[in-house]
Amino acid sequence: VQLQASGGGVVQAGGSLRLSCVGSGLLWDYYAISWFRQVPGKEREGLSCISSSGFNRFYADSVKGRFTISRDVAKNTAFLQMDSLKPEDTAIYYCAATRVKYNSEYIPPVNPDTFGVWGQGTLVTVSS
């Protein structure tokens, strides 16, 4: 069971990036997928989550209206479209998965303890 995150990079404030998270070894439509980020010295912050059905989504206040989460079950992939980026969005971004019911609209608590499968992280740097 493995997640591979990619898509990070350096972007100017106001710009956009699209992160991808590819899963292997797991049944994608049995998992809720979340994105987190972490700045050194700070706690890991839950940003967004998408249900296993793909129909329900959660966004933290810090990214609501700027970030969009989506998933492609056929490709075992989840995405985080990040628009209107700010310097304070600079962090390492992680995708994570937790087992739920098949094709469910359930959104689990978006905190690190809930999620047992993690990607390796991808660095996003937003310059001012």
C-alpha positions in Angstrom: 0.0 0.0 0.0 1.6 3.2 -1.1 0.8 6.8 -2.0 3.0 9.0 -4.2 2.5 12.7 -4.1 3.9 15.0 -6.8 3.4 18.5 -8.3 5.1 20.7 -5.9 7.4 23.5 -6.9 8.2 27.2 -6.7 5.5 29.7 -7.7 4.9 33.4 -7.3 2.2 34.7 -5.0 -1.1 34.6 -6.9 -0.1 31.7 -9.0 -1.4 28.1 -9.1 -0.1 24.6 -8.7 -1.8 21.2 -9.1 -0.7 18.4 -6.8 -1.3 14.8 -7.6 -1.5 11.7 -5.4 -1.3 8.3 -7.0 -2.3 5.2 -4.9 -1.1 1.7 -5.4 -2.0 -1.5 -3.6 -5.4 -0.2 -2.3 -8.9 -0.1 -3.6 -9.3 3.6 -4.3 -13.1 3.7 -3.9 -12.8 2.3 -0.3 -10.7 5.3 0.9 -11.3 8.9 1.8 -8.3 11.0 0.7 -7.0 14.1 2.4 -4.3 16.6 1.9 -2.2 18.0 4.8 0.7 20.4 5.0 3.4 21.0 7.4 5.9 23.8 8.1 9.0 22.9 10.1 8.3 23.4 13.8 4.6 23.4 13.4 1.9 20.8 13.6 0.6 19.1 10.5 -2.5 20.9 9.2 -5.4 19.2 7.6 -6.5 21.1 4.5 -9.0 19.2 2.5 -10.7 15.8 2.3 -12.8 14.0 -0.4 -15.1 11.1 0.4 -14.7 7.7 -1.2 -17.7 8.5 -3.5 -16.1 11.7 -4.6 -19.3 13.6 -3.9 -18.5 15.1 -0.5 -15.6 17.5 0.3 -14.2 19.3 3.3 -12.0 22.4 3.2 -10.2 24.1 6.1 -10.9 27.8 6.4 -7.4 28.6 5.5 -7.8 27.3 1.9 -11.6 27.5 1.3 -12.3 29.2 -2.0 -8.7 28.8 -3.2 -8.1 25.1 -3.2 -10.1 22.3 -4.9 -9.8 18.6 -4.2 -10.9 16.0 -6.7 -10.3 12.4 -7.5 -10.2 10.0 -10.4 -11.1 6.5 -9.3 -10.1 4.9 -12.6 -6.6 6.2 -12.2 -6.3 5.8 -8.5 -5.4 9.4 -8.3 -6.4 12.4 -6.2 -5.6 16.0 -7.0 -5.3 19.3 -5.1 -5.7 22.4 -7.3 -4.2 25.3 -5.5 -5.1 28.8 -6.8 -4.4 32.3 -5.5 -1.4 31.0 -3.6 0.1 33.1 -0.8 3.5 33.0 0.8 2.0 31.5 3.9 1.0 28.5 1.8 4.7 27.5 1.7 5.0 24.1 3.2 5.5 20.4 2.5 2.2 18.9 1.3 1.2 15.4 2.0 -1.6 13.2 0.8 -3.1 10.6 3.1 -5.8 7.9 2.9 -8.1 6.2 5.4 -10.3 3.2 4.8 -14.0 3.9 4.9 -17.1 2.3 3.4 -17.3 1.7 -0.4 -18.6 4.7 -2.3 -19.5 6.5 0.8 -20.1 10.3 1.3 -18.6 10.1 4.8 -15.9 12.6 5.6 -13.7 11.4 8.5 -12.1 13.8 11.0 -9.3 15.5 9.1 -6.5 15.1 11.5 -3.3 13.1 11.2 -4.4 10.4 13.6 -7.3 9.4 11.4 -5.2 8.6 8.4 -3.0 5.5 8.2 -1.5 5.7 4.7 0.7 8.6 3.8 2.6 9.8 0.8 6.1 11.1 1.0 5.4 14.8 0.7 6.0 17.4 -1.9 7.4 20.9 -1.3 5.5 24.0 -2.3 7.2 27.3 -2.1 5.3 30.5 -2.8 7.5 33.6 -3.3 6.3 37.1 -2.6 
